[in-house]
Amino acid sequence: MGIDFYYIAGSTPCRSVLMTCKAAGVELNLKGVDLQNGEQKEAAFTKINPMQLVPAIDDNGFRMGESRAIMGYICGKYAPDSPLYPKDLQKRATVDEMMYFDIGHFGKSIGDYVLPQVFRKQPADKEKEASMKEALDKLNRVLEGKQYATGNTLTVADFCLATSLTLADAVPVQYNLKPWNNVATWFQRMKNLPYFTECNKAYYEFAKKMTSK
């Protein structure tokens, strides 16, 4: 029957959930939400998520929002033995650490630098770029000697970090990652996943469309 998944295709957190479900083999009933016309504020959606935000899920009456919480729930219920979100508390804490790093610094710094260029066609901001470079420095150190963010096993933390980095990978930025070899190698590894393109193409297409306007 699958989980009802309320989303917008280009959204970074929505794409993280999509990648998690693909990796875990969990079926979703995709339900797009028209944010531009305020569908998230209508009564029907507000019942699903009173915060009026995407992503959100309805799993046979169990409803929740917040992408990272959704990812943890899906792994815990439908893939409890998967290393995507490990049972071992120390391994899980390391996954959580990297997801918090993403939401608090890595993804935020990338969004602060990239999105004004995409949505408002503003020139690149040097101070915001410096913050993004600092975040890339940190991730580059974390990835030293590792295939993935928390070791040599793919986890949900990698999905959060990779979808954040797509913002800088797409037009108009297409940021050069060569100074951060560990990040560049890891990101290419993520892009080689069989479901990466399917889950992320909507943002690349959106950014290209916005740039061409």
C-alpha beads as a LAMMPS data file, in Angstrom:
LAMMPS data file: protein, C-alpha beads

213 atoms
212 bonds

1 atom types
1 bond types

-500.0 500.0 xlo xhi
-500.0 500.0 ylo yhi
-500.0 500.0 zlo zhi

Masses

1 110.0

Atoms # bond

1 1 1 0.000 0.000 0.000
2 1 1 2.887 2.360 0.732
3 1 1 3.318 5.558 2.685
4 1 1 1.649 8.762 1.534
5 1 1 4.508 11.212 0.983
6 1 1 3.681 14.899 0.691
7 1 1 6.481 16.743 -1.051
8 1 1 7.795 19.040 -3.730
9 1 1 10.189 17.376 -6.113
10 1 1 13.004 19.933 -6.031
11 1 1 13.119 20.353 -2.242
12 1 1 16.401 19.355 -0.618
13 1 1 14.867 17.666 2.467
14 1 1 12.215 15.973 0.324
15 1 1 14.939 14.548 -1.893
16 1 1 16.769 13.189 1.157
17 1 1 13.642 11.240 2.099
18 1 1 13.237 9.983 -1.463
19 1 1 16.808 8.676 -1.461
20 1 1 16.290 6.994 1.898
21 1 1 13.189 5.196 0.682
22 1 1 14.864 4.089 -2.533
23 1 1 17.822 2.715 -0.573
24 1 1 15.551 0.974 1.943
25 1 1 13.162 -0.383 -0.671
26 1 1 10.172 1.443 0.800
27 1 1 7.252 2.282 -1.484
28 1 1 5.866 5.815 -1.424
29 1 1 2.624 7.216 -2.727
30 1 1 3.875 10.541 -4.036
31 1 1 1.571 13.467 -3.370
32 1 1 2.830 16.797 -4.650
33 1 1 1.944 19.901 -2.650
34 1 1 1.429 23.183 -4.514
35 1 1 3.279 25.600 -2.252
36 1 1 3.036 28.502 -4.686
37 1 1 -0.748 28.460 -4.442
38 1 1 -0.752 27.880 -0.693
39 1 1 -1.966 24.285 -0.652
40 1 1 0.140 23.667 2.478
41 1 1 -2.096 26.115 4.375
42 1 1 -5.351 24.448 3.423
43 1 1 -7.273 22.456 6.025
44 1 1 -6.661 19.086 4.370
45 1 1 -2.892 19.409 4.447
46 1 1 -2.845 21.107 7.849
47 1 1 -4.373 17.916 9.239
48 1 1 -1.409 16.015 7.831
49 1 1 1.174 18.455 9.159
50 1 1 0.031 21.319 11.416
51 1 1 3.383 23.029 10.741
52 1 1 2.233 23.402 7.115
53 1 1 5.596 22.300 5.755
54 1 1 6.903 19.612 3.428
55 1 1 7.979 16.907 3.578
56 1 1 5.309 15.090 5.538
57 1 1 4.061 11.517 5.643
58 1 1 0.878 9.658 6.452
59 1 1 1.663 6.040 7.252
60 1 1 -1.737 4.422 7.717
61 1 1 -2.842 7.231 10.002
62 1 1 0.504 8.003 11.602
63 1 1 1.444 11.472 10.446
64 1 1 4.640 13.441 10.862
65 1 1 6.905 16.043 9.278
66 1 1 10.606 16.985 9.382
67 1 1 12.774 15.097 6.910
68 1 1 15.377 13.742 9.303
69 1 1 12.731 12.470 11.698
70 1 1 10.901 10.865 8.778
71 1 1 14.093 9.182 7.599
72 1 1 14.757 7.766 11.057
73 1 1 11.174 6.541 11.388
74 1 1 11.152 4.872 7.982
75 1 1 14.428 3.090 8.624
76 1 1 13.361 2.045 12.107
77 1 1 10.032 0.616 10.972
78 1 1 10.731 -0.719 7.501
79 1 1 14.478 -1.419 7.487
80 1 1 15.381 -1.991 11.161
81 1 1 18.447 -4.070 10.375
82 1 1 19.750 -1.753 7.676
83 1 1 23.012 0.141 8.251
84 1 1 21.315 3.209 6.779
85 1 1 20.338 4.186 10.331
86 1 1 22.150 1.692 12.570
87 1 1 20.797 0.220 15.785
88 1 1 24.127 0.552 17.572
89 1 1 23.815 3.723 19.621
90 1 1 27.325 4.998 18.985
91 1 1 27.077 4.408 15.237
92 1 1 23.637 6.016 15.210
93 1 1 24.946 8.986 17.207
94 1 1 27.617 9.538 14.564
95 1 1 24.952 9.493 11.845
96 1 1 22.888 11.992 13.844
97 1 1 25.979 14.148 14.335
98 1 1 26.496 14.464 10.590
99 1 1 22.821 15.162 9.941
100 1 1 22.923 17.949 12.541
101 1 1 26.121 19.258 10.955
102 1 1 24.274 19.371 7.661
103 1 1 21.219 21.237 8.911
104 1 1 23.163 23.576 11.179
105 1 1 26.165 24.463 9.032
106 1 1 26.895 22.524 5.836
107 1 1 23.532 22.678 4.099
108 1 1 22.735 26.083 5.538
109 1 1 25.953 27.653 4.292
110 1 1 25.455 26.200 0.815
111 1 1 21.862 27.412 0.670
112 1 1 22.817 30.875 1.902
113 1 1 25.404 31.147 -0.875
114 1 1 23.545 29.480 -3.752
115 1 1 19.835 30.213 -3.432
116 1 1 20.011 34.020 -3.789
117 1 1 21.831 33.413 -7.075
118 1 1 19.131 30.985 -8.250
119 1 1 15.967 32.733 -7.072
120 1 1 16.961 36.393 -7.166
121 1 1 19.818 36.311 -9.664
122 1 1 22.049 38.081 -7.166
123 1 1 25.816 38.041 -7.634
124 1 1 27.875 35.635 -5.567
125 1 1 28.425 36.905 -2.024
126 1 1 32.071 36.543 -0.926
127 1 1 31.280 36.315 2.782
128 1 1 28.700 33.593 2.196
129 1 1 31.129 31.810 -0.089
130 1 1 33.735 31.888 2.681
131 1 1 31.267 30.242 5.050
132 1 1 30.521 27.545 2.484
133 1 1 34.239 26.938 1.953
134 1 1 34.672 26.524 5.697
135 1 1 31.898 23.919 5.703
136 1 1 33.546 22.110 2.791
137 1 1 36.844 22.147 4.695
138 1 1 35.137 20.474 7.643
139 1 1 33.465 17.790 5.562
140 1 1 36.715 17.167 3.709
141 1 1 38.449 16.429 7.028
142 1 1 35.591 14.210 8.164
143 1 1 35.811 12.166 4.950
144 1 1 39.552 11.531 5.228
145 1 1 40.095 7.785 4.853
146 1 1 36.353 7.091 4.506
147 1 1 34.036 6.178 1.681
148 1 1 31.045 7.808 3.352
149 1 1 30.317 10.430 5.978
150 1 1 30.421 8.102 8.995
151 1 1 32.749 5.382 7.737
152 1 1 32.687 2.915 4.887
153 1 1 28.943 2.282 4.960
154 1 1 26.251 4.401 3.328
155 1 1 23.856 6.050 5.808
156 1 1 21.030 8.567 5.784
157 1 1 23.567 11.246 6.728
158 1 1 25.085 10.902 3.265
159 1 1 21.702 11.597 1.689
160 1 1 21.298 14.815 3.675
161 1 1 24.784 16.045 2.844
162 1 1 24.627 15.045 -0.823
163 1 1 21.274 16.695 -1.504
164 1 1 22.601 19.861 0.108
165 1 1 25.651 19.768 -2.126
166 1 1 23.521 19.422 -5.260
167 1 1 22.587 23.080 -4.767
168 1 1 26.177 24.073 -5.487
169 1 1 26.571 21.450 -8.214
170 1 1 23.715 22.686 -10.399
171 1 1 23.629 25.821 -12.546
172 1 1 24.275 28.687 -12.166
173 1 1 26.953 27.860 -9.572
174 1 1 28.500 24.498 -10.562
175 1 1 31.075 24.982 -7.850
176 1 1 34.534 23.511 -8.404
177 1 1 35.176 20.878 -5.718
178 1 1 38.754 20.078 -6.764
179 1 1 40.284 21.818 -3.702
180 1 1 38.304 19.354 -1.552
181 1 1 39.370 16.030 -3.015
182 1 1 37.693 13.898 -0.361
183 1 1 34.409 15.716 -0.859
184 1 1 34.652 15.502 -4.656
185 1 1 35.360 11.756 -4.555
186 1 1 32.551 11.086 -2.076
187 1 1 30.077 13.221 -4.030
188 1 1 30.847 11.369 -7.240
189 1 1 30.303 8.119 -5.350
190 1 1 26.901 9.424 -4.264
191 1 1 26.061 10.493 -7.814
192 1 1 26.861 6.970 -8.996
193 1 1 24.119 5.475 -6.824
194 1 1 21.472 3.936 -9.116
195 1 1 18.687 6.146 -7.728
196 1 1 20.591 9.426 -7.378
197 1 1 19.524 10.920 -10.696
198 1 1 15.895 9.866 -10.320
199 1 1 15.661 11.469 -6.873
200 1 1 17.549 14.665 -7.669
201 1 1 16.917 15.519 -11.307
202 1 1 14.004 17.790 -10.405
203 1 1 16.281 20.287 -8.672
204 1 1 18.844 20.312 -11.504
205 1 1 16.041 20.933 -13.996
206 1 1 14.494 23.622 -11.791
207 1 1 17.796 25.464 -11.359
208 1 1 18.414 25.339 -15.098
209 1 1 14.947 26.722 -15.783
210 1 1 15.363 29.540 -13.255
211 1 1 18.748 30.461 -14.702
212 1 1 17.394 30.649 -18.252
213 1 1 14.609 33.095 -17.330

Bonds

1 1 1 2
2 1 2 3
3 1 3 4
4 1 4 5
5 1 5 6
6 1 6 7
7 1 7 8
8 1 8 9
9 1 9 10
10 1 10 11
11 1 11 12
12 1 12 13
13 1 13 14
14 1 14 15
15 1 15 16
16 1 16 17
17 1 17 18
18 1 18 19
19 1 19 20
20 1 20 21
21 1 21 22
22 1 22 23
23 1 23 24
24 1 24 25
25 1 25 26
26 1 26 27
27 1 27 28
28 1 28 29
29 1 29 30
30 1 30 31
31 1 31 32
32 1 32 33
33 1 33 34
34 1 34 35
35 1 35 36
36 1 36 37
37 1 37 38
38 1 38 39
39 1 39 40
40 1 40 41
41 1 41 42
42 1 42 43
43 1 43 44
44 1 44 45
45 1 45 46
46 1 46 47
47 1 47 48
48 1 48 49
49 1 49 50
50 1 50 51
51 1 51 52
52 1 52 53
53 1 53 54
54 1 54 55
55 1 55 56
56 1 56 57
57 1 57 58
58 1 58 59
59 1 59 60
60 1 60 61
61 1 61 62
62 1 62 63
63 1 63 64
64 1 64 65
65 1 65 66
66 1 66 67
67 1 67 68
68 1 68 69
69 1 69 70
70 1 70 71
71 1 71 72
72 1 72 73
73 1 73 74
74 1 74 75
75 1 75 76
76 1 76 77
77 1 77 78
78 1 78 79
79 1 79 80
80 1 80 81
81 1 81 82
82 1 82 83
83 1 83 84
84 1 84 85
85 1 85 86
86 1 86 87
87 1 87 88
88 1 88 89
89 1 89 90
90 1 90 91
91 1 91 92
92 1 92 93
93 1 93 94
94 1 94 95
95 1 95 96
96 1 96 97
97 1 97 98
98 1 98 99
99 1 99 100
100 1 100 101
101 1 101 102
102 1 102 103
103 1 103 104
104 1 104 105
105 1 105 106
106 1 106 107
107 1 107 108
108 1 108 109
109 1 109 110
110 1 110 111
111 1 111 112
112 1 112 113
113 1 113 114
114 1 114 115
115 1 115 116
116 1 116 117
117 1 117 118
118 1 118 119
119 1 119 120
120 1 120 121
121 1 121 122
122 1 122 123
123 1 123 124
124 1 124 125
125 1 125 126
126 1 126 127
127 1 127 128
128 1 128 129
129 1 129 130
130 1 130 131
131 1 131 132
132 1 132 133
133 1 133 134
134 1 134 135
135 1 135 136
136 1 136 137
137 1 137 138
138 1 138 139
139 1 139 140
140 1 140 141
141 1 141 142
142 1 142 143
143 1 143 144
144 1 144 145
145 1 145 146
146 1 146 147
147 1 147 148
148 1 148 149
149 1 149 150
150 1 150 151
151 1 151 152
152 1 152 153
153 1 153 154
154 1 154 155
155 1 155 156
156 1 156 157
157 1 157 158
158 1 158 159
159 1 159 160
160 1 160 161
161 1 161 162
162 1 162 163
163 1 163 164
164 1 164 165
165 1 165 166
166 1 166 167
167 1 167 168
168 1 168 169
169 1 169 170
170 1 170 171
171 1 171 172
172 1 172 173
173 1 173 174
174 1 174 175
175 1 175 176
176 1 176 177
177 1 177 178
178 1 178 179
179 1 179 180
180 1 180 181
181 1 181 182
182 1 182 183
183 1 183 184
184 1 184 185
185 1 185 186
186 1 186 187
187 1 187 188
188 1 188 189
189 1 189 190
190 1 190 191
191 1 191 192
192 1 192 193
193 1 193 194
194 1 194 195
195 1 195 196
196 1 196 197
197 1 197 198
198 1 198 199
199 1 199 200
200 1 200 201
201 1 201 202
202 1 202 203
203 1 203 204
204 1 204 205
205 1 205 206
206 1 206 207
207 1 207 208
208 1 208 209
209 1 209 210
210 1 210 211
211 1 211 212
212 1 212 213
